[in-house]
Amino acid sequence: MKTKFPEAVTYLIVALGFLTGCQQSSTQNTTSEEFNIESVPTLSLDSGKQISNLRIVAVGNGSAEILVSLGLGSQIVGRDIASEIELLKEIPIVTNGHDLDSEKILAVRPDILFIDSNSSPK
């Protein structure tokens, strides 16, 4: 029976560690600044062309959702099939799974693509 005591103490310490690690923090973000779409800088290309209203194709894992949360959802012109936010439902799907459909991408005339390493041209 004495060998069970250290084992029970070990389980108790581990359980207390999990419980204290799961407590909510009481700190709050006190930043009063809000994101403003006008604060997004214009894109300057090597050719000297300035682009301020980007046409975005978002096909990377979660990239469309991130862009929507940054206030750039209205600039997305193409998406992957996995993007399920209601705001994106009307935006054309330009992929077949992880395969990029180059014709569909070119048809929406994007200025920039957000893509991940899992996607490839078909």
Phi and psi restraints in degrees (value plus and minus 20) as a CYANA .aco file:
   2 LYS   PHI     -87.7   -47.7
   2 LYS   PSI     -43.4    -3.4
   3 THR   PHI     -95.3   -55.3
   3 THR   PSI     -37.8     2.2
   4 LYS   PHI     -98.3   -58.3
   4 LYS   PSI     -45.0    -5.0
   5 PHE   PHI     -83.1   -43.1
   5 PHE   PSI     -69.6   -29.6
   6 PRO   PHI     -82.1   -42.1
   6 PRO   PSI     -54.6   -14.6
   7 GLU   PHI     -86.0   -46.0
   7 GLU   PSI     -61.9   -21.9
   8 ALA   PHI     -85.3   -45.3
   8 ALA   PSI     -59.7   -19.7
   9 VAL   PHI     -84.6   -44.6
   9 VAL   PSI     -60.8   -20.8
  10 THR   PHI     -81.6   -41.6
  10 THR   PSI     -65.9   -25.9
  11 TYR   PHI     -81.5   -41.5
  11 TYR   PSI     -59.7   -19.7
  12 LEU   PHI     -84.1   -44.1
  12 LEU   PSI     -63.1   -23.1
  13 ILE   PHI     -84.8   -44.8
  13 ILE   PSI     -62.8   -22.8
  14 VAL   PHI     -83.9   -43.9
  14 VAL   PSI     -63.4   -23.4
  15 ALA   PHI     -83.2   -43.2
  15 ALA   PSI     -62.1   -22.1
  16 LEU   PHI     -84.7   -44.7
  16 LEU   PSI     -56.7   -16.7
  17 GLY   PHI     -82.5   -42.5
  17 GLY   PSI     -62.0   -22.0
  18 PHE   PHI     -85.8   -45.8
  18 PHE   PSI     -61.9   -21.9
  19 LEU   PHI     -85.9   -45.9
  19 LEU   PSI     -61.1   -21.1
  20 THR   PHI     -94.2   -54.2
  20 THR   PSI     -47.4    -7.4
  21 GLY   PHI     -94.8   -54.8
  21 GLY   PSI     -38.0     2.0
  22 CYS   PHI    -117.5   -77.5
  22 CYS   PSI     -16.0    24.0
  23 GLN   PHI     -89.5   -49.5
  23 GLN   PSI     127.6   167.6
  24 GLN   PHI     -99.5   -59.5
  24 GLN   PSI     124.3   164.3
  25 SER   PHI     -99.7   -59.7
  25 SER   PSI     122.7   162.7
  26 SER   PHI    -114.9   -74.9
  26 SER   PSI     -17.5    22.5
  27 THR   PHI     -98.8   -58.8
  27 THR   PSI     125.6   165.6
  28 GLN   PHI    -141.8  -101.8
  28 GLN   PSI     130.8   170.8
  29 ASN   PHI     -98.0   -58.0
  29 ASN   PSI     100.7   140.7
  30 THR   PHI    -121.6   -81.6
  30 THR   PSI      -8.4    31.6
  31 THR   PHI     -90.5   -50.5
  31 THR   PSI     107.8   147.8
  32 SER   PHI    -118.3   -78.3
  32 SER   PSI     -24.7    15.3
  33 GLU   PHI     -94.2   -54.2
  33 GLU   PSI     118.9   158.9
  34 GLU   PHI    -132.0   -92.0
  34 GLU   PSI     134.3   174.3
  35 PHE   PHI     -91.3   -51.3
  35 PHE   PSI     114.7   154.7
  36 ASN   PHI    -145.1  -105.1
  36 ASN   PSI     106.4   146.4
  37 ILE   PHI     -80.9   -40.9
  37 ILE   PSI     -48.2    -8.2
  38 GLU   PHI     -87.3   -47.3
  38 GLU   PSI     -38.6     1.4
  39 SER   PHI     -99.7   -59.7
  39 SER   PSI     -28.5    11.5
  40 VAL   PHI     -92.5   -52.5
  40 VAL   PSI     102.8   142.8
  41 PRO   PHI     -88.4   -48.4
  41 PRO   PSI     137.4   177.4
  42 THR   PHI     -95.6   -55.6
  42 THR   PSI     133.7   173.7
  43 LEU   PHI    -112.1   -72.1
  43 LEU   PSI     105.4   145.4
  44 SER   PHI    -125.1   -85.1
  44 SER   PSI      99.7   139.7
  45 LEU   PHI    -108.6   -68.6
  45 LEU   PSI     142.4   182.4
  46 ASP   PHI     -79.5   -39.5
  46 ASP   PSI     -48.3    -8.3
  47 SER   PHI     -94.9   -54.9
  47 SER   PSI     -26.8    13.2
  48 GLY   PHI      75.4   115.4
  48 GLY   PSI     -27.2    12.8
  49 LYS   PHI     -89.4   -49.4
  49 LYS   PSI     115.9   155.9
  50 GLN   PHI    -124.5   -84.5
  50 GLN   PSI     109.6   149.6
  51 ILE   PHI    -140.8  -100.8
  51 ILE   PSI      99.0   139.0
  52 SER   PHI    -130.2   -90.2
  52 SER   PSI     -43.7    -3.7
  53 ASN   PHI    -135.1   -95.1
  53 ASN   PSI      63.7   103.7
  54 LEU   PHI     -86.8   -46.8
  54 LEU   PSI     122.0   162.0
  55 ARG   PHI    -120.9   -80.9
  55 ARG   PSI      92.8   132.8
  56 ILE   PHI    -129.2   -89.2
  56 ILE   PSI     114.0   154.0
  57 VAL   PHI    -128.8   -88.8
  57 VAL   PSI     102.5   142.5
  58 ALA   PHI    -136.2   -96.2
  58 ALA   PSI      84.3   124.3
  59 VAL   PHI    -144.4  -104.4
  59 VAL   PSI     -12.8    27.2
  60 GLY   PHI    -103.2   -63.2
  60 GLY   PSI     138.1   178.1
  61 ASN   PHI     -72.9   -32.9
  61 ASN   PSI      88.9   128.9
  62 GLY   PHI      55.6    95.6
  62 GLY   PSI     -16.8    23.2
  63 SER   PHI     -86.0   -46.0
  63 SER   PSI     -57.6   -17.6
  64 ALA   PHI     -84.1   -44.1
  64 ALA   PSI     -62.0   -22.0
  65 GLU   PHI     -84.3   -44.3
  65 GLU   PSI     -59.6   -19.6
  66 ILE   PHI     -85.0   -45.0
  66 ILE   PSI     -64.2   -24.2
  67 LEU   PHI     -83.0   -43.0
  67 LEU   PSI     -59.1   -19.1
  68 VAL   PHI     -82.6   -42.6
  68 VAL   PSI     -63.5   -23.5
  69 SER   PHI     -86.6   -46.6
  69 SER   PSI     -42.8    -2.8
  70 LEU   PHI    -106.8   -66.8
  70 LEU   PSI     -19.5    20.5
  71 GLY   PHI      67.4   107.4
  71 GLY   PSI      -4.9    35.1
  72 LEU   PHI    -125.9   -85.9
  72 LEU   PSI      -5.8    34.2
  73 GLY   PHI     -79.7   -39.7
  73 GLY   PSI     -53.5   -13.5
  74 SER   PHI     -90.9   -50.9
  74 SER   PSI     -32.1     7.9
  75 GLN   PHI    -118.8   -78.8
  75 GLN   PSI     -23.5    16.5
  76 ILE   PHI     -98.9   -58.9
  76 ILE   PSI     104.7   144.7
  77 VAL   PHI    -133.9   -93.9
  77 VAL   PSI     -26.5    13.5
  78 GLY   PHI    -175.6  -135.6
  78 GLY   PSI     127.3   167.3
  79 ARG   PHI    -165.6  -125.6
  79 ARG   PSI     151.5   191.5
  80 ASP   PHI    -111.3   -71.3
  80 ASP   PSI     149.9   189.9
  81 ILE   PHI     -90.4   -50.4
  81 ILE   PSI     -41.1    -1.1
  82 ALA   PHI    -100.1   -60.1
  82 ALA   PSI     -33.0     7.0
  83 SER   PHI     -94.2   -54.2
  83 SER   PSI      94.7   134.7
  84 GLU   PHI    -137.3   -97.3
  84 GLU   PSI      -5.8    34.2
  85 ILE   PHI     -89.5   -49.5
  85 ILE   PSI     119.0   159.0
  86 GLU   PHI     -75.7   -35.7
  86 GLU   PSI     -57.8   -17.8
  87 LEU   PHI     -79.1   -39.1
  87 LEU   PSI     -47.0    -7.0
  88 LEU   PHI    -113.4   -73.4
  88 LEU   PSI     -24.1    15.9
  89 LYS   PHI     -79.0   -39.0
  89 LYS   PSI     -53.4   -13.4
  90 GLU   PHI    -106.4   -66.4
  90 GLU   PSI     -27.5    12.5
  91 ILE   PHI    -101.7   -61.7
  91 ILE   PSI     114.2   154.2
  92 PRO   PHI     -80.2   -40.2
  92 PRO   PSI     121.2   161.2
  93 ILE   PHI    -106.5   -66.5
  93 ILE   PSI     105.6   145.6
  94 VAL   PHI    -133.4   -93.4
  94 VAL   PSI      -0.7    39.3
  95 THR   PHI    -151.2  -111.2
  95 THR   PSI     142.0   182.0
  96 ASN   PHI    -141.7  -101.7
  96 ASN   PSI      68.2   108.2
  97 GLY   PHI      49.8    89.8
  97 GLY   PSI    -141.7  -101.7
  98 HIS   PHI    -113.4   -73.4
  98 HIS   PSI     -20.4    19.6
  99 ASP   PHI    -108.9   -68.9
  99 ASP   PSI     107.7   147.7
 100 LEU   PHI    -100.5   -60.5
 100 LEU   PSI     114.9   154.9
 101 ASP   PHI    -117.7   -77.7
 101 ASP   PSI      79.0   119.0
 102 SER   PHI     -80.5   -40.5
 102 SER   PSI     -54.5   -14.5
 103 GLU   PHI     -85.4   -45.4
 103 GLU   PSI     -62.9   -22.9
 104 LYS   PHI     -86.7   -46.7
 104 LYS   PSI     -58.1   -18.1
 105 ILE   PHI     -85.0   -45.0
 105 ILE   PSI     -66.9   -26.9
 106 LEU   PHI     -84.5   -44.5
 106 LEU   PSI     -50.4   -10.4
 107 ALA   PHI     -85.7   -45.7
 107 ALA   PSI     -48.6    -8.6
 108 VAL   PHI    -111.4   -71.4
 108 VAL   PSI     -19.5    20.5
 109 ARG   PHI      29.5    69.5
 109 ARG   PSI      41.7    81.7
 110 PRO   PHI     -95.5   -55.5
 110 PRO   PSI     133.5   173.5
 111 ASP   PHI    -111.0   -71.0
 111 ASP   PSI     -49.2    -9.2
 112 ILE   PHI    -169.9  -129.9
 112 ILE   PSI     125.8   165.8
 113 LEU   PHI    -135.4   -95.4
 113 LEU   PSI     114.4   154.4
 114 PHE   PHI    -125.8   -85.8
 114 PHE   PSI      98.2   138.2
 115 ILE   PHI    -160.9  -120.9
 115 ILE   PSI     135.6   175.6
 116 ASP   PHI    -136.4   -96.4
 116 ASP   PSI     155.6   195.6
 117 SER   PHI     -93.1   -53.1
 117 SER   PSI     -31.0     9.0
 118 ASN   PHI    -102.4   -62.4
 118 ASN   PSI     -35.0     5.0
 119 SER   PHI    -112.8   -72.8
 119 SER   PSI     127.7   167.7
 120 SER   PHI    -171.4  -131.4
 120 SER   PSI     138.6   178.6
 121 PRO   PHI     -88.1   -48.1
 121 PRO   PSI     129.5   169.5
